[in-house]
Amino acid sequence: MNDIERPIIEYISGMVAETGGAPVDRETPLLESGVLDSINLVRLVRFIEERFKISIPDTELREDLFESPANVAAYVSQRAARA
């Protein structure tokens, strides 16, 4: 786990813990498993934008971005490199 992936997984794990869900790892299917509903998706995007000082355009909010914490971290790494 790297410096981008770790806080993302910790944040998602915290959301899951609020509802008594299963543990989250880097490959947990976020949408398919129901970890991210619409409210938690918005919370995650907001966390990412604030924590990593990036802006995620609406046009980039695609389902594949939120397949797993690893996908989210890879996107954040790419987006931060462009900033």
C-alpha positions as CSV (number, residue, x, y, z in Angstrom):
1,M,0.0,0.0,0.0
2,N,1.3,3.4,-0.9
3,D,0.7,7.0,0.4
4,I,-2.3,7.4,-1.8
5,E,-3.9,4.0,-1.5
6,R,-3.6,3.7,2.3
7,P,-5.8,6.8,3.2
8,I,-8.4,5.8,0.6
9,I,-8.7,2.3,2.0
10,E,-8.8,3.7,5.5
11,Y,-11.5,6.2,4.6
12,I,-13.7,3.6,2.9
13,S,-13.1,1.2,5.8
14,G,-14.4,3.8,8.1
15,M,-17.6,4.3,6.0
16,V,-18.1,0.5,6.0
17,A,-17.5,0.2,9.8
18,E,-20.4,2.7,10.3
19,T,-22.8,0.1,8.8
20,G,-21.1,-3.0,10.2
21,G,-19.9,-4.1,6.7
22,A,-17.1,-6.5,5.8
23,P,-13.4,-5.4,5.8
24,V,-12.1,-3.6,2.7
25,D,-8.9,-4.3,0.9
26,R,-7.4,-2.9,-2.3
27,E,-9.4,-5.2,-4.5
28,T,-12.8,-5.0,-2.8
29,P,-15.5,-4.4,-5.5
30,L,-16.9,-1.1,-4.2
31,L,-20.1,-0.7,-6.4
32,E,-20.8,-4.4,-7.0
33,S,-20.7,-5.2,-3.3
34,G,-22.7,-2.2,-2.3
35,V,-19.9,-0.6,-0.3
36,L,-20.5,2.6,-2.2
37,D,-24.1,3.8,-2.5
38,S,-24.8,7.3,-3.9
39,I,-24.3,9.1,-0.6
40,N,-21.0,7.3,0.2
41,L,-19.8,7.9,-3.4
42,V,-20.3,11.6,-2.9
43,R,-18.5,11.4,0.5
44,L,-15.6,9.6,-1.1
45,V,-15.2,12.0,-3.9
46,R,-15.3,14.9,-1.5
47,F,-12.7,13.2,0.7
48,I,-10.4,12.6,-2.3
49,E,-10.7,16.2,-3.5
50,E,-9.9,17.6,-0.1
51,R,-7.2,15.1,1.0
52,F,-5.3,15.1,-2.3
53,K,-6.0,18.7,-3.4
54,I,-7.4,17.6,-6.8
55,S,-10.6,18.3,-8.6
56,I,-12.5,15.4,-10.2
57,P,-14.5,16.6,-13.1
58,D,-18.1,15.2,-13.5
59,T,-17.1,13.8,-16.8
60,E,-14.5,11.5,-15.1
61,L,-17.0,10.1,-12.5
62,R,-17.4,6.8,-14.3
63,E,-18.3,3.4,-12.9
64,D,-14.9,1.9,-13.7
65,L,-13.2,4.6,-11.6
66,F,-14.9,3.1,-8.5
67,E,-14.5,-0.6,-9.2
68,S,-12.0,-1.0,-6.3
69,P,-9.9,1.1,-3.9
70,A,-6.9,0.2,-6.2
71,N,-8.7,1.8,-9.2
72,V,-9.5,4.9,-7.1
73,A,-5.8,5.2,-6.0
74,A,-4.5,4.8,-9.5
75,Y,-6.8,7.5,-10.7
76,V,-5.8,9.9,-7.9
77,S,-2.1,9.2,-8.7
78,Q,-2.7,10.0,-12.4
79,R,-4.8,13.1,-11.6
80,A,-2.2,14.4,-9.1
81,A,0.6,14.0,-11.7
82,R,-1.4,16.2,-14.1
83,A,-2.0,18.9,-11.5
